[in-house]
Amino acid sequence: MGTDRDWEQWGATDPYFGVYSSEQFRTGTMTSEAKKEFFSSGEAHVARIFQNIEDVTKAAFVPRAALDFGCGVGRLVIPLARRIGRVTGVDISPSMIVEAKRNCAAAYVTDVTFVESDDSLSRVQGTFDLVHSYIVLQHIPWRRGRLILQALADRVAPGGHLVVQILSGHDASPIIRGLVRIRYNFPPVNWLRNLFRGRPVFEPAMQLHMYDLDVVRKDLEQRGFACHHENEAWPGFTSTFLYAHRVAS
């Protein structure tokens, strides 16, 4: 899979930028203050997720086990592990997982298991009260991502929650989106773009793919989930947070 190779390249060469594409997180120039900001953003995100679940359910959310799909260098795994007894981080990049383990050790977080991903999550054991993925699925083409979403849903325990972020819309013209697809599928075009932008020439394209929100909701409802979502405006895109509660049987 081309995107899998790309993310291992990010993991090996520029893992923090690969997770959160702000120039302050580039390898070699990231300051200690920037690294602190990087991980603080993860703490804020996890606090937001818990608060939103509690606002909807009108009850305290105290999960016993959580899975973070596309865990990267552990930005969200660490704050999850500070709240939850068992956390599993899943990523396609072995290099990302190595860095995540380093960061967990530095943060004195020990109750975390890391698993290399595949599309069926075949290496993941058990079910989870919270299955989560943020700024990950948008980098995976829709047809493949839909199947991964179904596999993630199947890992949610009865009464548990699935919280994922997807891109569900854009404002680009068909011509622009066509040019973007050429850049994704023909690397020399991306290399030229990198050259003009002053980026490393062979840096892979950070692909962005749209998801059909109605189809995703239908897939989840057929699996016994009650869904609601929140949209956020990103420059040029609609980002959707999907919250899905698996009704206890």
C-alpha positions as CSV (number, residue, x, y, z in Angstrom):
1,M,0.0,0.0,0.0
2,G,1.5,3.3,-1.1
3,T,0.3,5.2,1.9
4,D,1.7,2.6,4.3
5,R,5.2,3.2,2.8
6,D,4.7,6.9,3.1
7,W,3.9,6.7,6.8
8,E,6.9,4.5,7.5
9,Q,9.0,7.1,5.7
10,W,7.5,9.8,7.9
11,G,8.1,7.7,11.0
12,A,11.7,7.1,10.2
13,T,12.6,10.7,9.1
14,D,10.1,13.2,10.5
15,P,7.7,11.5,12.9
16,Y,6.4,14.5,14.9
17,F,5.7,16.5,11.7
18,G,4.1,13.4,10.3
19,V,1.6,13.3,13.2
20,Y,1.0,17.0,13.4
21,S,2.0,18.9,10.2
22,S,3.2,22.2,11.7
23,E,6.7,23.3,10.8
24,Q,7.6,23.8,14.5
25,F,7.5,20.0,14.9
26,R,10.1,19.2,12.2
27,T,13.0,16.9,13.1
28,G,16.2,18.8,13.8
29,T,14.5,22.1,14.5
30,M,11.9,21.2,17.1
31,T,12.6,22.9,20.4
32,S,11.8,21.6,23.9
33,E,9.0,24.1,24.1
34,A,7.5,22.9,20.8
35,K,7.7,19.3,22.0
36,K,5.9,20.3,25.2
37,E,3.2,22.0,23.1
38,F,2.9,18.9,20.9
39,F,2.1,16.7,23.9
40,S,0.0,19.3,25.7
41,S,-2.3,19.3,22.6
42,G,-2.8,15.6,23.1
43,E,-3.9,16.1,26.7
44,A,-6.4,18.8,25.6
45,H,-7.8,16.6,22.9
46,V,-8.4,13.6,25.2
47,A,-10.0,15.9,27.8
48,R,-12.3,17.2,25.1
49,I,-13.3,13.6,24.0
50,F,-14.1,12.6,27.5
51,Q,-16.1,15.7,28.2
52,N,-18.1,15.3,24.9
53,I,-19.0,11.7,25.7
54,E,-20.1,12.7,29.2
55,D,-22.2,15.6,27.8
56,V,-24.1,13.2,25.5
57,T,-24.5,10.3,27.9
58,K,-25.1,12.5,31.0
59,A,-22.9,10.1,33.0
60,A,-19.3,9.9,34.0
61,F,-17.1,8.1,31.4
62,V,-14.8,5.7,33.1
63,P,-13.5,3.3,30.4
64,R,-11.4,0.3,31.4
65,A,-9.7,-0.2,28.1
66,A,-9.0,2.0,25.0
67,L,-7.5,1.6,21.6
68,D,-5.9,4.5,19.6
69,F,-5.7,3.7,15.9
70,G,-2.9,5.5,14.2
71,C,-1.2,6.3,17.5
72,G,2.0,7.8,15.9
73,V,4.5,8.8,18.5
74,G,2.1,8.5,21.4
75,R,0.6,12.0,21.6
76,L,-2.8,10.6,22.5
77,V,-1.8,7.3,24.0
78,I,0.0,8.9,26.9
79,P,-3.0,11.0,28.2
80,L,-5.3,8.0,27.5
81,A,-3.0,5.8,29.7
82,R,-3.1,8.3,32.5
83,R,-6.9,7.9,32.6
84,I,-7.4,4.3,31.6
85,G,-6.0,1.0,32.9
86,R,-5.3,-0.7,29.6
87,V,-4.4,1.2,26.4
88,T,-3.4,-0.3,23.0
89,G,-1.7,1.9,20.4
90,V,-2.0,0.7,16.8
91,D,0.1,2.1,13.9
92,I,1.2,1.1,10.4
93,S,4.7,2.4,11.0
94,P,7.2,0.4,13.0
95,S,9.4,3.5,13.4
96,M,6.4,5.5,14.8
97,I,5.9,2.7,17.4
98,V,9.5,2.8,18.4
99,E,9.3,6.5,19.1
100,A,6.0,6.1,20.9
101,K,7.6,3.6,23.3
102,R,10.4,6.0,24.0
103,N,7.9,8.8,24.8
104,C,5.9,6.5,27.1
105,A,9.0,5.6,29.0
106,A,10.0,9.2,29.3
107,A,6.5,10.0,30.6
108,Y,6.6,7.0,33.1
109,V,3.6,5.4,31.3
110,T,3.8,1.7,31.4
111,D,0.4,0.1,30.9
112,V,0.4,0.5,27.1
113,T,0.7,-2.2,24.4
114,F,1.7,-1.3,20.9
115,V,0.6,-3.3,17.9
116,E,1.6,-3.0,14.2
117,S,-1.6,-2.4,12.2
118,D,-3.2,-4.2,9.3
119,D,-6.6,-3.5,7.8
120,S,-8.4,-6.2,9.8
121,L,-6.7,-5.4,13.1
122,S,-5.8,-9.0,13.2
123,R,-3.0,-8.5,15.9
124,V,-5.3,-6.6,18.3
125,Q,-6.6,-8.7,21.2
126,G,-10.0,-8.2,22.9
127,T,-12.5,-5.4,22.8
128,F,-12.4,-1.9,24.2
129,D,-14.7,0.6,25.9
130,L,-13.2,3.4,23.8
131,V,-11.9,3.0,20.2
132,H,-10.5,6.3,18.9
133,S,-8.8,7.7,15.9
134,Y,-7.9,11.3,15.1
135,I,-6.3,12.8,12.0
136,V,-5.5,9.4,10.7
137,L,-8.4,8.0,8.5
138,Q,-8.3,11.1,6.4
139,H,-4.9,9.9,5.1
140,I,-6.4,6.5,4.0
141,P,-8.4,6.2,0.7
142,W,-12.1,5.9,1.3
143,R,-12.7,2.3,0.1
144,R,-9.9,1.0,2.3
145,G,-10.8,3.3,5.2
146,R,-14.4,2.2,5.2
147,L,-13.3,-1.4,5.9
148,I,-10.9,-0.3,8.6
149,L,-13.7,1.7,10.2
150,Q,-15.8,-1.4,10.2
151,A,-13.0,-3.4,11.9
152,L,-12.6,-0.6,14.5
153,A,-16.3,-0.7,15.2
154,D,-16.1,-4.5,15.7
155,R,-13.5,-3.9,18.5
156,V,-15.9,-1.8,20.6
157,A,-17.4,-3.6,23.6
158,P,-21.1,-3.5,24.2
159,G,-21.9,-0.1,25.9
160,G,-18.6,1.3,24.6
161,H,-17.8,4.2,22.3
162,L,-16.2,4.7,18.9
163,V,-14.8,8.3,18.4
164,V,-13.2,9.0,15.0
165,Q,-12.4,12.0,12.9
166,I,-12.8,12.0,9.1
167,L,-12.9,14.5,6.3
168,S,-16.4,14.6,5.0
169,G,-16.3,17.4,2.4
170,H,-14.1,20.0,0.5
171,D,-14.5,23.1,-1.5
172,A,-12.0,22.4,-4.2
173,S,-13.1,22.3,-7.9
174,P,-13.0,19.0,-9.8
175,I,-10.0,20.2,-11.7
176,I,-8.0,20.9,-8.5
177,R,-9.0,17.5,-7.0
178,G,-7.9,15.9,-10.2
179,L,-4.5,17.6,-10.1
180,V,-4.2,16.5,-6.4
181,R,-4.8,12.8,-7.4
182,I,-2.1,13.1,-10.1
183,R,0.3,14.3,-7.4
184,Y,-0.7,11.4,-5.1
185,N,-0.2,8.8,-7.9
186,F,2.8,10.1,-9.8
187,P,5.6,11.0,-7.3
188,P,7.7,13.1,-9.6
189,V,4.9,15.7,-9.7
190,N,5.0,15.8,-5.9
191,W,8.8,16.1,-5.9
192,L,8.5,19.2,-8.2
193,R,6.0,20.7,-5.8
194,N,8.3,20.0,-2.8
195,L,11.1,21.7,-4.7
196,F,9.1,24.9,-5.3
197,R,7.9,25.0,-1.7
198,G,11.4,24.5,-0.2
199,R,10.6,21.1,1.3
200,P,12.7,18.0,1.2
201,V,12.4,16.9,-2.4
202,F,11.5,13.2,-1.8
203,E,9.1,13.9,1.1
204,P,5.9,11.9,0.3
205,A,2.6,13.6,-0.2
206,M,0.4,13.8,2.9
207,Q,-2.7,12.4,1.2
208,L,-6.1,13.7,2.2
209,H,-9.2,11.6,1.3
210,M,-12.9,12.3,1.7
211,Y,-15.3,10.0,3.4
212,D,-19.1,9.5,2.9
213,L,-20.5,10.4,6.2
214,D,-24.0,9.0,5.5
215,V,-22.5,5.6,4.5
216,V,-20.3,5.5,7.6
217,R,-23.2,6.2,9.8
218,K,-25.3,3.5,8.1
219,D,-22.4,1.0,8.5
220,L,-22.3,1.8,12.3
221,E,-26.0,1.8,12.8
222,Q,-26.2,-1.7,11.2
223,R,-23.7,-2.8,13.9
224,G,-25.9,-1.5,16.8
225,F,-24.4,2.0,17.2
226,A,-26.3,5.2,17.9
227,C,-24.4,8.0,16.2
228,H,-24.0,11.7,16.4
229,H,-21.4,14.0,14.9
230,E,-19.9,17.5,15.0
231,N,-18.5,19.3,12.0
232,E,-15.5,21.7,12.1
233,A,-14.4,24.0,9.3
234,W,-10.8,23.4,8.3
235,P,-9.3,25.6,5.5
236,G,-10.8,24.0,2.3
237,F,-12.4,21.0,4.1
238,T,-15.1,19.9,6.5
239,S,-13.7,17.8,9.4
240,T,-16.2,15.6,11.1
241,F,-16.0,14.1,14.6
242,L,-18.2,11.0,14.7
243,Y,-19.3,9.8,18.1
244,A,-20.9,6.3,18.1
245,H,-22.2,4.5,21.2
246,R,-22.6,0.8,21.0
247,V,-25.9,-0.1,22.7
248,A,-25.3,-2.7,25.5
249,S,-26.9,-6.0,24.7
